[in-house]
Amino acid sequence: MLTNTLLLSKQLPTLQYSSTPERFDETWEAPLATLLGLGRAAGADVIEFFLERVNYISCLAEEDTITSITPRLSTGAGVRVFKGHGDCYVSTNDLSFAGLKAALEKGLSILGLQLPAPNAFIPEINLELLRDYATKRGKDSWLPLCSSIREMGEILLESTAQLQKKASHIQSRRGTYFRDWQEVLVAASDGTFARDIRLTQSVGLSLLCAEGAHRASMGERGGNTSDPNFLKTWDYQEAAEQLAESTGKMLYADYVESGTYPIIMANHFGGVIFHEACGHLLETTQIERKTTPFADKKGEKIAHESLTAWDEGRTENAFGTIDMDDEGMPAQRTLLIEKGVLKNFLADRAGSWRTGHPRTGSGRRQSFTFAAASRMRNTYIAPGEYTTEDLFASVDKGIYCKKMGGGSVGATGQFNFGVDEAYLIENGKITKPLKGAILIGEAKEIMNKISMCSQDLSLAPGFCGSISGSIYTTVGQPHIKVDSITVGGR
């Protein structure tokens, strides 16, 4: 192996590197440093390699049978090349030196950059000492400690059996689980050289009940990062009992009357509306696309003064927690909104390059087949000064949105979200159950109507799709009061 830092371009085809194939370690430094040097010599401003190995498995239980076990193993890499304000991304399954070099050459050619002449010197990039978060935190032992396939099946069947015991008028019952183990290595021409292992797991139950014309369908899901014992310690009895109780209440609930109401929105997964209707609008990808109404509002009031919001990657075991992002930047906390005033946007490398907003450790991607983009991690409204009793006492007639369902959001923040579990509020008290409620609004309007936040912050796992694929995120909030919102119904 050549180690001369003044390598000639014509020598590249003869280089032989012996990188460890089953692990991303220090042996990858030399070939990646050489390729980064080649990219710089060709005229690129910045080059970044992202290497990935994945070991994934999912399991599905329907009624009393395991109907699907789906494993997936993958290995690959992506190279991103920046020149001026333009960039391109090329991915490959070939992690040999020749394969990575071919991907780099393709990226350079797309941007109109030519390889240096045969006698040109190719200096290696001086990478930092490997920042190995996996070794530092003992993550290399995680995969063997996770639940076996047999254990996955047994636990899911126990959970669906609990649904059978606790619910009535059942049409279908399901349990699902997945484990996603990922090893990543990032090397960039700015000297970044970092490795991490991520372990993400999620388990959930869904229940459909029907009697005559009455129907109710609900689900419940939990998620975790970093705990190999997550499935083994899951309290499926409590999860089944809560799901059966909520579904039973909604089965015979009256339909909500459409109109404009004050609402109390529960904590936990209630934070999905802030995530969808506002969080995405604070990503620099939205500034680049000119699809956010907040692009030039930094330092200005965009929400009620009761609202403070964060995005961070550091909460222990939360679904969006990462030690580093997919561009090798350490995780940190980003204050998005403070007492209604917009403080920061979420920026990846490209977003920072093009908009001027500082990087926030938010460069994330589904896999090596996607270029990283500015994405949320653990995003939530901060606790406020009120109790939940204060919130309910302030409502004469309104709706309590206990559990949110699915919905959609327009490019600039228009949204509609279904409510899976809702109740009428009368004179500050929860009375009868309601179903069929749909919340309709616009981000820049509803943000100014969140007038009260309680103290009971709770987080929930979520899945977020955007330009860089589907990623794991956390949503959350305390109970909040929205002074008025359009509610669709019957």
Residue, then its C-alpha position, 0 to 999 in steps of 0.5 A: m500500500l502506498t502511503n506517499t502523501l504526494l501520490l501521482s494520479k496515474q498510480l491510483p489504479t495500482l493501489q491496493y488497500s486492505s480495509t476491514p470488510e466486516r467493520f468500519d474502523e481505522t483501516w478505512e482512513a487511507p483509501l478514503a483520504t486518497l479518494l477525497g484528495l482525488g476529488r479536491a484535485a479535480g476541483a470539487d469544493v467539498i467531498e463526503f463519503f457515507l458508508e453503511r451496513v444494515n441488519y434489519i428484521s421485522c415480524l408480524a403477528e395477525e390474530d394468533t399466527i406469525t404471518s411474516i418475518t422479513p429480514r434485510l441485510s445491506t451494505g453500500a456507500g454514497v459520495r456527495v460532491f459540492k462545487g459552488h452552490g451545486d452538488c450531486y450524489v452517487s451511491t454504490n453497493d461496491l465498497s472496494f477502492a475501485g468501486l468507491k473511486a468509480a462512484l466519485e468519478k461519476g459524481l465529478s463528471i456530473l458537475g463537469l469536473q475532470l480528473p487530474a492529468p496522469n502526472a498530477f499530484i494527489p495529496e491525501i486529505n488529513l482526516e481527524l483521528l476516528r471519532d468512534y461513538a460505537t466503541k466509546r459507548g459499547k455499541d458493538s455488543w448490541l446486535p447479539l443482545c437483541s431478541s431472537i426471532r423465536e422471542m420476537g414471535e412469542i412476545l407478539l403472540e402473547s400481546t395479540a392474545q391479550l387483546q383477545k382477552k381484553a377487547s370485545h367485538i373484535q374484527s382483527r388484531r395485530g402485533t408488529y415489531f422491527r429491529d434496525w441495526q445500522e453501522v455508519l462511517v463518514a469521511a469528508s474533505d473538511g477532515t471529518f472522520a467518524r463512526d457510529i452504530r444505531l439500534t432502533q426498535s419499535v413494537g405496536l398493536s392495532l385493533l379493529c372492532a365492529e358491531g352492526a354499524h359501529r366501527a372503531s380502529m386504533g393502534e398504539r406503538g412504542g419505540n426506542t434507541s440504544d436498548p437491546n432489551f427493549l422488546k423483552t421489557w415491553d409491557y404488552q399487557e398494559a399496552a393491550e389493556q389501554l388499546a382495548e379500553s380506548t377502542g371500546k369507548m370509540l366504538y359507540a361514540d357519537y360523531v362530532e359536529s363540525g365547527t370552530y372550537p377551542i381544543i385541548m390536545a394531549n401530550h405524547f403523540g399530540g406533538v405530531i401536528f407541530h412536527e408536520a405543520c411547523g417543524h418541516l417549515l424550519e428545515t433549510t430544505q424548505i428555505e431552498r425551495k421557497t416553500t416556508p412562510f418563515a424564511d425571513k422571520k428569524g428573530e421575529k415573533i411567529a407563535h404565541e408567547s407561551l410557546t417554546a420549542w426544541d429540536e435535539g438529538r440527545t434525549e436518552n433512548a428517544f426515537g430520534t436520538i443520535d450521537m452524530d448525524d449522517e454527515g458526522m456532526p455531533a448531536q446537540r440541542t437546537l432552540l427553534i422558538e423561544k416564547g414565540v420568537l423564531k430563533n433557529f432553523l435546522a441545517d445540514r451541510a448543503g442547507s448551510w452552504r446555500t442559506g447561510h444558517p449554521r449547521t445543527g447536526s441535522g443532516r439525516r438520510q434513510s440509507f446510503t441511497f439518499a443524500a443527507a438533508s436537513r431533518m428533525r430529530n427529537t422535536y417538541i414543544a417545551p413544558g409551560e407554566y400551567t397544570t392540565e387542570d388549568l387548561f381544561a378549566s379554561v374551556d366552556k365547550g370544546i374538544y379534547c383530542k386525546k389521540m391523534g391519527g393520520g393526516s396531510v400537510g401542504a407545502t407551506g403549512q396547510f394541514n388536516f389531521g384525523v383524531d382517533e380518540a376525542y371527547l367533548i369538554e363541557n364547563g371544563k370537564i370531559t364528558k362524552p366520547l366523540k369520533g370523526a373529528i378532523l383538525i384543519g388549519e394553517a401553521k402560521e395561524i395555529m401557532n399564534k393560537i397555542s395560548m397555554c402549555s401544561q407541565d407534562l411533557s411526553l415524547a412519542p416515536g414517529f416516522c418522517g418522510s421527506i427528500s432524504g427518505s423515511i427516518y426515525t423521529t420523536v414528536g412530543q409536547p405537554h398538553i396544550k390549549v388551542d384557542s380556536i381551530t376548524v374541526g371537520g365532522r358531521 
